[in-house]
Amino acid sequence: MRRLVRATSSVLILSGLLLVLDAGVTLLWQEPVTAVIGLIKRGEINHGLVDRPLSLSPLDNRALAGITNTQGRIAFYARLYARRAAIGEQIGSIEFPKLHASYDVVQGTNTASLEEGPGHYPATAFPGIPGRTVAIAGHRTTYLAPFRYLNELDPGDLIVVNMPYARFTYRVQRQQIVTPTSLWITADKGYERLVLSACNPLYSASQRIAVFASLYEQQPLGRAAL
């Protein structure tokens, strides 16, 4: 009986220490268990949309032949890639020069997609369509916490979104704390903009932090540059 009591006590003490350690690591860095899962999920991302050349139908080729300006070609490819993107598939990447960080972006904001990385809201446009809003969500404390430091982005800071057809640079306009049901943040506003969102405050889902940025410049890539 004494041995059983000692063994049980040791297990409880060890469990308590592990919980304290997990809480400490989470506070200082991020949740370690989901970080490992996030690394595994990142290695499983389907990169087909960005790695394979996009095939065009005869109708697509005829439509593209009639577009003579760069902006039109970028918008054409933005719509085409949006139609081809599958949920959970990589569509591009996002860079935060101020934070010295970059992440793959996947299509979708469901649970499985956000475990892989920042997720693009399918109801919003792909970058490059005039007058449209691009919205991306991400975790702040779990699954590699790609958006942990959104609160450190100040007006004027740059955010870069790399797509297969163009590189888009946005300038931060402002931050705003909103409710989880504030879907208005993703609405179109008549100009090209980027909206990033994540849970707020850290370790809570009671609010959302939203970062708004406007398009600063774009550089066509691949066939969009021809």
Biotite code that builds the C-alpha atoms (Angstrom):
import biotite.structure as struc

atoms = struc.array([
    struc.Atom([0.000, 0.000, 0.000], chain_id="A", res_id=1, res_name="MET", atom_name="CA", element="C"),
    struc.Atom([2.846, 2.405, 0.862], chain_id="A", res_id=2, res_name="ARG", atom_name="CA", element="C"),
    struc.Atom([4.499, 1.667, -2.480], chain_id="A", res_id=3, res_name="ARG", atom_name="CA", element="C"),
    struc.Atom([1.216, 2.327, -4.286], chain_id="A", res_id=4, res_name="LEU", atom_name="CA", element="C"),
    struc.Atom([0.783, 5.630, -2.452], chain_id="A", res_id=5, res_name="VAL", atom_name="CA", element="C"),
    struc.Atom([4.382, 6.654, -3.251], chain_id="A", res_id=6, res_name="ARG", atom_name="CA", element="C"),
    struc.Atom([3.974, 5.689, -6.912], chain_id="A", res_id=7, res_name="ALA", atom_name="CA", element="C"),
    struc.Atom([0.710, 7.591, -7.184], chain_id="A", res_id=8, res_name="THR", atom_name="CA", element="C"),
    struc.Atom([2.273, 10.630, -5.520], chain_id="A", res_id=9, res_name="SER", atom_name="CA", element="C"),
    struc.Atom([5.215, 10.529, -7.900], chain_id="A", res_id=10, res_name="SER", atom_name="CA", element="C"),
    struc.Atom([2.912, 10.362, -10.917], chain_id="A", res_id=11, res_name="VAL", atom_name="CA", element="C"),
    struc.Atom([0.856, 13.302, -9.631], chain_id="A", res_id=12, res_name="LEU", atom_name="CA", element="C"),
    struc.Atom([3.967, 15.371, -8.918], chain_id="A", res_id=13, res_name="ILE", atom_name="CA", element="C"),
    struc.Atom([5.416, 14.603, -12.361], chain_id="A", res_id=14, res_name="LEU", atom_name="CA", element="C"),
    struc.Atom([2.100, 15.435, -14.023], chain_id="A", res_id=15, res_name="SER", atom_name="CA", element="C"),
    struc.Atom([1.979, 18.724, -12.157], chain_id="A", res_id=16, res_name="GLY", atom_name="CA", element="C"),
    struc.Atom([5.521, 19.607, -13.193], chain_id="A", res_id=17, res_name="LEU", atom_name="CA", element="C"),
    struc.Atom([4.731, 18.789, -16.817], chain_id="A", res_id=18, res_name="LEU", atom_name="CA", element="C"),
    struc.Atom([1.650, 21.005, -16.716], chain_id="A", res_id=19, res_name="LEU", atom_name="CA", element="C"),
    struc.Atom([3.652, 23.864, -15.210], chain_id="A", res_id=20, res_name="VAL", atom_name="CA", element="C"),
    struc.Atom([6.376, 23.366, -17.837], chain_id="A", res_id=21, res_name="LEU", atom_name="CA", element="C"),
    struc.Atom([3.796, 23.303, -20.641], chain_id="A", res_id=22, res_name="ASP", atom_name="CA", element="C"),
    struc.Atom([2.203, 26.506, -19.332], chain_id="A", res_id=23, res_name="ALA", atom_name="CA", element="C"),
    struc.Atom([5.600, 28.209, -19.044], chain_id="A", res_id=24, res_name="GLY", atom_name="CA", element="C"),
    struc.Atom([6.665, 27.247, -22.563], chain_id="A", res_id=25, res_name="VAL", atom_name="CA", element="C"),
    struc.Atom([3.282, 28.367, -23.918], chain_id="A", res_id=26, res_name="THR", atom_name="CA", element="C"),
    struc.Atom([3.576, 31.758, -22.237], chain_id="A", res_id=27, res_name="LEU", atom_name="CA", element="C"),
    struc.Atom([7.137, 32.331, -23.429], chain_id="A", res_id=28, res_name="LEU", atom_name="CA", element="C"),
    struc.Atom([6.864, 30.778, -26.899], chain_id="A", res_id=29, res_name="TRP", atom_name="CA", element="C"),
    struc.Atom([3.771, 28.827, -27.971], chain_id="A", res_id=30, res_name="GLN", atom_name="CA", element="C"),
    struc.Atom([1.865, 25.669, -27.111], chain_id="A", res_id=31, res_name="GLU", atom_name="CA", element="C"),
    struc.Atom([4.521, 22.948, -27.604], chain_id="A", res_id=32, res_name="PRO", atom_name="CA", element="C"),
    struc.Atom([2.319, 19.950, -28.426], chain_id="A", res_id=33, res_name="VAL", atom_name="CA", element="C"),
    struc.Atom([0.454, 21.693, -31.233], chain_id="A", res_id=34, res_name="THR", atom_name="CA", element="C"),
    struc.Atom([3.750, 23.195, -32.393], chain_id="A", res_id=35, res_name="ALA", atom_name="CA", element="C"),
    struc.Atom([5.001, 19.673, -33.113], chain_id="A", res_id=36, res_name="VAL", atom_name="CA", element="C"),
    struc.Atom([1.716, 18.835, -34.828], chain_id="A", res_id=37, res_name="ILE", atom_name="CA", element="C"),
    struc.Atom([2.029, 22.052, -36.811], chain_id="A", res_id=38, res_name="GLY", atom_name="CA", element="C"),
    struc.Atom([5.497, 21.070, -38.030], chain_id="A", res_id=39, res_name="LEU", atom_name="CA", element="C"),
    struc.Atom([4.128, 17.714, -39.176], chain_id="A", res_id=40, res_name="ILE", atom_name="CA", element="C"),
    struc.Atom([1.131, 19.353, -40.860], chain_id="A", res_id=41, res_name="LYS", atom_name="CA", element="C"),
    struc.Atom([3.379, 21.879, -42.593], chain_id="A", res_id=42, res_name="ARG", atom_name="CA", element="C"),
    struc.Atom([5.335, 18.995, -44.114], chain_id="A", res_id=43, res_name="GLY", atom_name="CA", element="C"),
    struc.Atom([2.088, 17.517, -45.444], chain_id="A", res_id=44, res_name="GLU", atom_name="CA", element="C"),
    struc.Atom([0.821, 20.639, -47.242], chain_id="A", res_id=45, res_name="ILE", atom_name="CA", element="C"),
    struc.Atom([-0.224, 20.059, -50.838], chain_id="A", res_id=46, res_name="ASN", atom_name="CA", element="C"),
    struc.Atom([1.988, 22.425, -52.898], chain_id="A", res_id=47, res_name="HIS", atom_name="CA", element="C"),
    struc.Atom([0.564, 21.398, -56.258], chain_id="A", res_id=48, res_name="GLY", atom_name="CA", element="C"),
    struc.Atom([-1.092, 24.711, -57.082], chain_id="A", res_id=49, res_name="LEU", atom_name="CA", element="C"),
    struc.Atom([2.145, 26.677, -56.645], chain_id="A", res_id=50, res_name="VAL", atom_name="CA", element="C"),
    struc.Atom([4.602, 24.045, -57.872], chain_id="A", res_id=51, res_name="ASP", atom_name="CA", element="C"),
    struc.Atom([2.897, 22.872, -61.064], chain_id="A", res_id=52, res_name="ARG", atom_name="CA", element="C"),
    struc.Atom([2.468, 25.052, -64.170], chain_id="A", res_id=53, res_name="PRO", atom_name="CA", element="C"),
    struc.Atom([-1.170, 26.094, -64.476], chain_id="A", res_id=54, res_name="LEU", atom_name="CA", element="C"),
    struc.Atom([-2.806, 24.520, -67.503], chain_id="A", res_id=55, res_name="SER", atom_name="CA", element="C"),
    struc.Atom([-4.999, 26.794, -69.607], chain_id="A", res_id=56, res_name="LEU", atom_name="CA", element="C"),
    struc.Atom([-7.956, 25.720, -71.697], chain_id="A", res_id=57, res_name="SER", atom_name="CA", element="C"),
    struc.Atom([-8.365, 27.008, -75.268], chain_id="A", res_id=58, res_name="PRO", atom_name="CA", element="C"),
    struc.Atom([-11.021, 29.397, -73.926], chain_id="A", res_id=59, res_name="LEU", atom_name="CA", element="C"),
    struc.Atom([-8.608, 30.656, -71.251], chain_id="A", res_id=60, res_name="ASP", atom_name="CA", element="C"),
    struc.Atom([-5.914, 31.236, -73.863], chain_id="A", res_id=61, res_name="ASN", atom_name="CA", element="C"),
    struc.Atom([-8.287, 33.207, -76.089], chain_id="A", res_id=62, res_name="ARG", atom_name="CA", element="C"),
    struc.Atom([-9.395, 35.343, -73.151], chain_id="A", res_id=63, res_name="ALA", atom_name="CA", element="C"),
    struc.Atom([-5.798, 35.959, -72.093], chain_id="A", res_id=64, res_name="LEU", atom_name="CA", element="C"),
    struc.Atom([-4.757, 36.913, -75.618], chain_id="A", res_id=65, res_name="ALA", atom_name="CA", element="C"),
    struc.Atom([-7.219, 39.794, -75.503], chain_id="A", res_id=66, res_name="GLY", atom_name="CA", element="C"),
    struc.Atom([-5.716, 41.269, -72.316], chain_id="A", res_id=67, res_name="ILE", atom_name="CA", element="C"),
    struc.Atom([-2.950, 43.721, -73.164], chain_id="A", res_id=68, res_name="THR", atom_name="CA", element="C"),
    struc.Atom([-2.173, 45.342, -69.789], chain_id="A", res_id=69, res_name="ASN", atom_name="CA", element="C"),
    struc.Atom([-0.327, 43.900, -66.782], chain_id="A", res_id=70, res_name="THR", atom_name="CA", element="C"),
    struc.Atom([-3.086, 44.655, -64.271], chain_id="A", res_id=71, res_name="GLN", atom_name="CA", element="C"),
    struc.Atom([-5.570, 42.780, -66.405], chain_id="A", res_id=72, res_name="GLY", atom_name="CA", element="C"),
    struc.Atom([-3.278, 39.747, -66.690], chain_id="A", res_id=73, res_name="ARG", atom_name="CA", element="C"),
    struc.Atom([-2.719, 39.688, -62.931], chain_id="A", res_id=74, res_name="ILE", atom_name="CA", element="C"),
    struc.Atom([-6.476, 39.851, -62.293], chain_id="A", res_id=75, res_name="ALA", atom_name="CA", element="C"),
    struc.Atom([-7.053, 37.106, -64.876], chain_id="A", res_id=76, res_name="PHE", atom_name="CA", element="C"),
    struc.Atom([-4.640, 34.756, -63.127], chain_id="A", res_id=77, res_name="TYR", atom_name="CA", element="C"),
    struc.Atom([-5.974, 35.713, -59.682], chain_id="A", res_id=78, res_name="ALA", atom_name="CA", element="C"),
    struc.Atom([-9.460, 34.580, -60.690], chain_id="A", res_id=79, res_name="ARG", atom_name="CA", element="C"),
    struc.Atom([-8.132, 31.473, -62.433], chain_id="A", res_id=80, res_name="LEU", atom_name="CA", element="C"),
    struc.Atom([-6.048, 30.345, -59.440], chain_id="A", res_id=81, res_name="TYR", atom_name="CA", element="C"),
    struc.Atom([-8.947, 31.055, -57.078], chain_id="A", res_id=82, res_name="ALA", atom_name="CA", element="C"),
    struc.Atom([-11.172, 28.710, -59.091], chain_id="A", res_id=83, res_name="ARG", atom_name="CA", element="C"),
    struc.Atom([-8.521, 25.971, -59.046], chain_id="A", res_id=84, res_name="ARG", atom_name="CA", element="C"),
    struc.Atom([-7.578, 26.181, -55.336], chain_id="A", res_id=85, res_name="ALA", atom_name="CA", element="C"),
    struc.Atom([-8.697, 23.302, -53.125], chain_id="A", res_id=86, res_name="ALA", atom_name="CA", element="C"),
    struc.Atom([-9.271, 23.606, -49.391], chain_id="A", res_id=87, res_name="ILE", atom_name="CA", element="C"),
    struc.Atom([-6.033, 22.866, -47.524], chain_id="A", res_id=88, res_name="GLY", atom_name="CA", element="C"),
    struc.Atom([-3.865, 23.451, -50.596], chain_id="A", res_id=89, res_name="GLU", atom_name="CA", element="C"),
    struc.Atom([-1.031, 25.984, -50.547], chain_id="A", res_id=90, res_name="GLN", atom_name="CA", element="C"),
    struc.Atom([-1.880, 29.078, -52.580], chain_id="A", res_id=91, res_name="ILE", atom_name="CA", element="C"),
    struc.Atom([1.184, 31.216, -51.800], chain_id="A", res_id=92, res_name="GLY", atom_name="CA", element="C"),
    struc.Atom([3.152, 32.618, -48.877], chain_id="A", res_id=93, res_name="SER", atom_name="CA", element="C"),
    struc.Atom([3.143, 35.638, -46.570], chain_id="A", res_id=94, res_name="ILE", atom_name="CA", element="C"),
    struc.Atom([6.170, 37.565, -45.300], chain_id="A", res_id=95, res_name="GLU", atom_name="CA", element="C"),
    struc.Atom([6.504, 39.970, -42.385], chain_id="A", res_id=96, res_name="PHE", atom_name="CA", element="C"),
    struc.Atom([9.776, 41.879, -42.941], chain_id="A", res_id=97, res_name="PRO", atom_name="CA", element="C"),
    struc.Atom([9.524, 43.640, -39.573], chain_id="A", res_id=98, res_name="LYS", atom_name="CA", element="C"),
    struc.Atom([9.081, 40.327, -37.739], chain_id="A", res_id=99, res_name="LEU", atom_name="CA", element="C"),
    struc.Atom([11.637, 38.422, -39.885], chain_id="A", res_id=100, res_name="HIS", atom_name="CA", element="C"),
    struc.Atom([9.053, 35.701, -40.491], chain_id="A", res_id=101, res_name="ALA", atom_name="CA", element="C"),
    struc.Atom([7.355, 34.015, -43.437], chain_id="A", res_id=102, res_name="SER", atom_name="CA", element="C"),
    struc.Atom([4.738, 31.266, -43.751], chain_id="A", res_id=103, res_name="TYR", atom_name="CA", element="C"),
    struc.Atom([2.973, 29.224, -46.396], chain_id="A", res_id=104, res_name="ASP", atom_name="CA", element="C"),
    struc.Atom([-0.648, 30.261, -46.891], chain_id="A", res_id=105, res_name="VAL", atom_name="CA", element="C"),
    struc.Atom([-3.296, 27.629, -47.544], chain_id="A", res_id=106, res_name="VAL", atom_name="CA", element="C"),
    struc.Atom([-6.815, 27.865, -48.885], chain_id="A", res_id=107, res_name="GLN", atom_name="CA", element="C"),
    struc.Atom([-9.483, 27.716, -46.167], chain_id="A", res_id=108, res_name="GLY", atom_name="CA", element="C"),
    struc.Atom([-10.003, 28.737, -42.564], chain_id="A", res_id=109, res_name="THR", atom_name="CA", element="C"),
    struc.Atom([-11.436, 25.493, -41.216], chain_id="A", res_id=110, res_name="ASN", atom_name="CA", element="C"),
    struc.Atom([-9.726, 23.718, -38.327], chain_id="A", res_id=111, res_name="THR", atom_name="CA", element="C"),
    struc.Atom([-7.616, 21.392, -40.482], chain_id="A", res_id=112, res_name="ALA", atom_name="CA", element="C"),
    struc.Atom([-6.413, 24.182, -42.786], chain_id="A", res_id=113, res_name="SER", atom_name="CA", element="C"),
    struc.Atom([-5.339, 26.487, -39.951], chain_id="A", res_id=114, res_name="LEU", atom_name="CA", element="C"),
    struc.Atom([-3.326, 23.655, -38.432], chain_id="A", res_id=115, res_name="GLU", atom_name="CA", element="C"),
    struc.Atom([-1.134, 23.832, -41.558], chain_id="A", res_id=116, res_name="GLU", atom_name="CA", element="C"),
    struc.Atom([-0.610, 27.604, -41.498], chain_id="A", res_id=117, res_name="GLY", atom_name="CA", element="C"),
    struc.Atom([-2.366, 30.893, -42.172], chain_id="A", res_id=118, res_name="PRO", atom_name="CA", element="C"),
    struc.Atom([-5.557, 30.315, -44.137], chain_id="A", res_id=119, res_name="GLY", atom_name="CA", element="C"),
    struc.Atom([-7.183, 32.409, -46.856], chain_id="A", res_id=120, res_name="HIS", atom_name="CA", element="C"),
    struc.Atom([-10.898, 33.096, -46.469], chain_id="A", res_id=121, res_name="TYR", atom_name="CA", element="C"),
    struc.Atom([-12.401, 31.423, -49.578], chain_id="A", res_id=122, res_name="PRO", atom_name="CA", element="C"),
    struc.Atom([-15.217, 33.988, -49.671], chain_id="A", res_id=123, res_name="ALA", atom_name="CA", element="C"),
    struc.Atom([-12.687, 36.768, -50.307], chain_id="A", res_id=124, res_name="THR", atom_name="CA", element="C"),
    struc.Atom([-10.649, 37.429, -53.437], chain_id="A", res_id=125, res_name="ALA", atom_name="CA", element="C"),
    struc.Atom([-7.152, 36.331, -54.321], chain_id="A", res_id=126, res_name="PHE", atom_name="CA", element="C"),
    struc.Atom([-4.667, 39.237, -54.444], chain_id="A", res_id=127, res_name="PRO", atom_name="CA", element="C"),
    struc.Atom([-4.645, 41.201, -57.665], chain_id="A", res_id=128, res_name="GLY", atom_name="CA", element="C"),
    struc.Atom([-8.321, 41.904, -58.329], chain_id="A", res_id=129, res_name="ILE", atom_name="CA", element="C"),
    struc.Atom([-9.051, 45.659, -58.277], chain_id="A", res_id=130, res_name="PRO", atom_name="CA", element="C"),
    struc.Atom([-11.378, 46.844, -55.535], chain_id="A", res_id=131, res_name="GLY", atom_name="CA", element="C"),
    struc.Atom([-11.367, 43.577, -53.611], chain_id="A", res_id=132, res_name="ARG", atom_name="CA", element="C"),
    struc.Atom([-10.360, 42.582, -50.083], chain_id="A", res_id=133, res_name="THR", atom_name="CA", element="C"),
    struc.Atom([-8.039, 39.640, -49.391], chain_id="A", res_id=134, res_name="VAL", atom_name="CA", element="C"),
    struc.Atom([-8.522, 38.114, -45.920], chain_id="A", res_id=135, res_name="ALA", atom_name="CA", element="C"),
    struc.Atom([-6.212, 35.670, -44.135], chain_id="A", res_id=136, res_name="ILE", atom_name="CA", element="C"),
    struc.Atom([-6.579, 34.168, -40.638], chain_id="A", res_id=137, res_name="ALA", atom_name="CA", element="C"),
    struc.Atom([-3.999, 32.469, -38.421], chain_id="A", res_id=138, res_name="GLY", atom_name="CA", element="C"),
    struc.Atom([-3.310, 31.139, -34.925], chain_id="A", res_id=139, res_name="HIS", atom_name="CA", element="C"),
    struc.Atom([-1.493, 33.141, -32.250], chain_id="A", res_id=140, res_name="ARG", atom_name="CA", element="C"),
    struc.Atom([-0.520, 30.513, -29.652], chain_id="A", res_id=141, res_name="THR", atom_name="CA", element="C"),
    struc.Atom([-1.001, 27.113, -31.309], chain_id="A", res_id=142, res_name="THR", atom_name="CA", element="C"),
    struc.Atom([0.147, 25.289, -34.460], chain_id="A", res_id=143, res_name="TYR", atom_name="CA", element="C"),
    struc.Atom([3.377, 27.283, -34.834], chain_id="A", res_id=144, res_name="LEU", atom_name="CA", element="C"),
    struc.Atom([1.516, 30.511, -33.950], chain_id="A", res_id=145, res_name="ALA", atom_name="CA", element="C"),
    struc.Atom([2.121, 32.287, -37.279], chain_id="A", res_id=146, res_name="PRO", atom_name="CA", element="C"),
    struc.Atom([0.124, 35.382, -36.248], chain_id="A", res_id=147, res_name="PHE", atom_name="CA", element="C"),
    struc.Atom([1.348, 35.622, -32.653], chain_id="A", res_id=148, res_name="ARG", atom_name="CA", element="C"),
    struc.Atom([2.908, 39.041, -33.158], chain_id="A", res_id=149, res_name="TYR", atom_name="CA", element="C"),
    struc.Atom([0.237, 40.721, -35.273], chain_id="A", res_id=150, res_name="LEU", atom_name="CA", element="C"),
    struc.Atom([-0.079, 43.285, -32.489], chain_id="A", res_id=151, res_name="ASN", atom_name="CA", element="C"),
    struc.Atom([3.473, 44.487, -33.250], chain_id="A", res_id=152, res_name="GLU", atom_name="CA", element="C"),
    struc.Atom([2.606, 45.603, -36.776], chain_id="A", res_id=153, res_name="LEU", atom_name="CA", element="C"),
    struc.Atom([2.352, 49.396, -36.893], chain_id="A", res_id=154, res_name="ASP", atom_name="CA", element="C"),
    struc.Atom([1.014, 51.754, -39.568], chain_id="A", res_id=155, res_name="PRO", atom_name="CA", element="C"),
    struc.Atom([3.495, 51.895, -42.441], chain_id="A", res_id=156, res_name="GLY", atom_name="CA", element="C"),
    struc.Atom([4.956, 48.412, -41.840], chain_id="A", res_id=157, res_name="ASP", atom_name="CA", element="C"),
    struc.Atom([5.076, 46.166, -44.900], chain_id="A", res_id=158, res_name="LEU", atom_name="CA", element="C"),
    struc.Atom([3.424, 42.797, -45.483], chain_id="A", res_id=159, res_name="ILE", atom_name="CA", element="C"),
    struc.Atom([4.326, 40.800, -48.588], chain_id="A", res_id=160, res_name="VAL", atom_name="CA", element="C"),
    struc.Atom([2.061, 38.172, -50.146], chain_id="A", res_id=161, res_name="VAL", atom_name="CA", element="C"),
    struc.Atom([3.685, 35.954, -52.770], chain_id="A", res_id=162, res_name="ASN", atom_name="CA", element="C"),
    struc.Atom([1.359, 34.300, -55.266], chain_id="A", res_id=163, res_name="MET", atom_name="CA", element="C"),
    struc.Atom([2.335, 32.154, -58.277], chain_id="A", res_id=164, res_name="PRO", atom_name="CA", element="C"),
    struc.Atom([1.401, 34.999, -60.629], chain_id="A", res_id=165, res_name="TYR", atom_name="CA", element="C"),
    struc.Atom([2.600, 38.107, -58.714], chain_id="A", res_id=166, res_name="ALA", atom_name="CA", element="C"),
    struc.Atom([4.242, 39.509, -55.591], chain_id="A", res_id=167, res_name="ARG", atom_name="CA", element="C"),
    struc.Atom([2.073, 41.944, -53.626], chain_id="A", res_id=168, res_name="PHE", atom_name="CA", element="C"),
    struc.Atom([3.353, 44.411, -51.037], chain_id="A", res_id=169, res_name="THR", atom_name="CA", element="C"),
    struc.Atom([0.895, 45.989, -48.612], chain_id="A", res_id=170, res_name="TYR", atom_name="CA", element="C"),
    struc.Atom([1.333, 48.831, -46.106], chain_id="A", res_id=171, res_name="ARG", atom_name="CA", element="C"),
    struc.Atom([-0.313, 48.480, -42.720], chain_id="A", res_id=172, res_name="VAL", atom_name="CA", element="C"),
    struc.Atom([-3.040, 51.062, -42.129], chain_id="A", res_id=173, res_name="GLN", atom_name="CA", element="C"),
    struc.Atom([-4.234, 50.215, -38.632], chain_id="A", res_id=174, res_name="ARG", atom_name="CA", element="C"),
    struc.Atom([-5.162, 47.587, -36.067], chain_id="A", res_id=175, res_name="GLN", atom_name="CA", element="C"),
    struc.Atom([-8.564, 47.038, -34.508], chain_id="A", res_id=176, res_name="GLN", atom_name="CA", element="C"),
    struc.Atom([-9.954, 44.714, -31.851], chain_id="A", res_id=177, res_name="ILE", atom_name="CA", element="C"),
    struc.Atom([-13.311, 43.286, -32.926], chain_id="A", res_id=178, res_name="VAL", atom_name="CA", element="C"),
    struc.Atom([-15.773, 40.574, -31.920], chain_id="A", res_id=179, res_name="THR", atom_name="CA", element="C"),
    struc.Atom([-15.558, 37.021, -33.325], chain_id="A", res_id=180, res_name="PRO", atom_name="CA", element="C"),
    struc.Atom([-18.699, 37.717, -35.372], chain_id="A", res_id=181, res_name="THR", atom_name="CA", element="C"),
    struc.Atom([-17.383, 40.898, -37.031], chain_id="A", res_id=182, res_name="SER", atom_name="CA", element="C"),
    struc.Atom([-17.462, 39.542, -40.555], chain_id="A", res_id=183, res_name="LEU", atom_name="CA", element="C"),
    struc.Atom([-17.647, 43.095, -41.878], chain_id="A", res_id=184, res_name="TRP", atom_name="CA", element="C"),
    struc.Atom([-13.858, 43.298, -41.643], chain_id="A", res_id=185, res_name="ILE", atom_name="CA", element="C"),
    struc.Atom([-13.577, 41.140, -44.787], chain_id="A", res_id=186, res_name="THR", atom_name="CA", element="C"),
    struc.Atom([-15.968, 43.262, -46.875], chain_id="A", res_id=187, res_name="ALA", atom_name="CA", element="C"),
    struc.Atom([-14.789, 44.925, -50.087], chain_id="A", res_id=188, res_name="ASP", atom_name="CA", element="C"),
    struc.Atom([-14.041, 48.636, -49.735], chain_id="A", res_id=189, res_name="LYS", atom_name="CA", element="C"),
    struc.Atom([-13.437, 49.683, -53.323], chain_id="A", res_id=190, res_name="GLY", atom_name="CA", element="C"),
    struc.Atom([-9.650, 49.354, -53.246], chain_id="A", res_id=191, res_name="TYR", atom_name="CA", element="C"),
    struc.Atom([-7.205, 46.485, -52.972], chain_id="A", res_id=192, res_name="GLU", atom_name="CA", element="C"),
    struc.Atom([-6.497, 45.678, -49.361], chain_id="A", res_id=193, res_name="ARG", atom_name="CA", element="C"),
    struc.Atom([-5.354, 42.884, -47.065], chain_id="A", res_id=194, res_name="LEU", atom_name="CA", element="C"),
    struc.Atom([-6.986, 41.970, -43.752], chain_id="A", res_id=195, res_name="VAL", atom_name="CA", element="C"),
    struc.Atom([-5.244, 39.648, -41.272], chain_id="A", res_id=196, res_name="LEU", atom_name="CA", element="C"),
    struc.Atom([-7.125, 38.297, -38.263], chain_id="A", res_id=197, res_name="SER", atom_name="CA", element="C"),
    struc.Atom([-6.384, 36.153, -35.218], chain_id="A", res_id=198, res_name="ALA", atom_name="CA", element="C"),
    struc.Atom([-7.759, 35.440, -31.767], chain_id="A", res_id=199, res_name="CYS", atom_name="CA", element="C"),
    struc.Atom([-7.262, 38.055, -29.079], chain_id="A", res_id=200, res_name="ASN", atom_name="CA", element="C"),
    struc.Atom([-6.017, 38.357, -26.392], chain_id="A", res_id=201, res_name="PRO", atom_name="CA", element="C"),
    struc.Atom([-3.379, 35.649, -26.317], chain_id="A", res_id=202, res_name="LEU", atom_name="CA", element="C"),
    struc.Atom([-4.732, 32.339, -24.957], chain_id="A", res_id=203, res_name="TYR", atom_name="CA", element="C"),
    struc.Atom([-8.322, 33.475, -25.530], chain_id="A", res_id=204, res_name="SER", atom_name="CA", element="C"),
    struc.Atom([-10.859, 33.454, -28.358], chain_id="A", res_id=205, res_name="ALA", atom_name="CA", element="C"),
    struc.Atom([-13.135, 36.104, -26.872], chain_id="A", res_id=206, res_name="SER", atom_name="CA", element="C"),
    struc.Atom([-12.041, 38.730, -29.399], chain_id="A", res_id=207, res_name="GLN", atom_name="CA", element="C"),
    struc.Atom([-10.248, 39.089, -32.709], chain_id="A", res_id=208, res_name="ARG", atom_name="CA", element="C"),
    struc.Atom([-7.330, 41.319, -33.607], chain_id="A", res_id=209, res_name="ILE", atom_name="CA", element="C"),
    struc.Atom([-7.528, 42.595, -37.174], chain_id="A", res_id=210, res_name="ALA", atom_name="CA", element="C"),
    struc.Atom([-4.740, 44.257, -39.128], chain_id="A", res_id=211, res_name="VAL", atom_name="CA", element="C"),
    struc.Atom([-5.766, 46.278, -42.174], chain_id="A", res_id=212, res_name="PHE", atom_name="CA", element="C"),
    struc.Atom([-3.308, 47.034, -44.994], chain_id="A", res_id=213, res_name="ALA", atom_name="CA", element="C"),
    struc.Atom([-3.623, 48.644, -48.420], chain_id="A", res_id=214, res_name="SER", atom_name="CA", element="C"),
    struc.Atom([-1.838, 47.580, -51.591], chain_id="A", res_id=215, res_name="LEU", atom_name="CA", element="C"),
    struc.Atom([1.435, 49.472, -52.026], chain_id="A", res_id=216, res_name="TYR", atom_name="CA", element="C"),
    struc.Atom([2.911, 47.786, -55.095], chain_id="A", res_id=217, res_name="GLU", atom_name="CA", element="C"),
    struc.Atom([2.706, 44.619, -57.152], chain_id="A", res_id=218, res_name="GLN", atom_name="CA", element="C"),
    struc.Atom([5.192, 42.780, -59.325], chain_id="A", res_id=219, res_name="GLN", atom_name="CA", element="C"),
    struc.Atom([3.853, 40.353, -61.939], chain_id="A", res_id=220, res_name="PRO", atom_name="CA", element="C"),
    struc.Atom([5.484, 36.952, -62.169], chain_id="A", res_id=221, res_name="LEU", atom_name="CA", element="C"),
    struc.Atom([5.569, 34.210, -64.764], chain_id="A", res_id=222, res_name="GLY", atom_name="CA", element="C"),
    struc.Atom([3.067, 34.433, -67.593], chain_id="A", res_id=223, res_name="ARG", atom_name="CA", element="C"),
    struc.Atom([1.328, 37.394, -65.943], chain_id="A", res_id=224, res_name="ALA", atom_name="CA", element="C"),
    struc.Atom([4.455, 39.447, -66.696], chain_id="A", res_id=225, res_name="ALA", atom_name="CA", element="C"),
    struc.Atom([4.460, 38.696, -70.435], chain_id="A", res_id=226, res_name="LEU", atom_name="CA", element="C"),
])
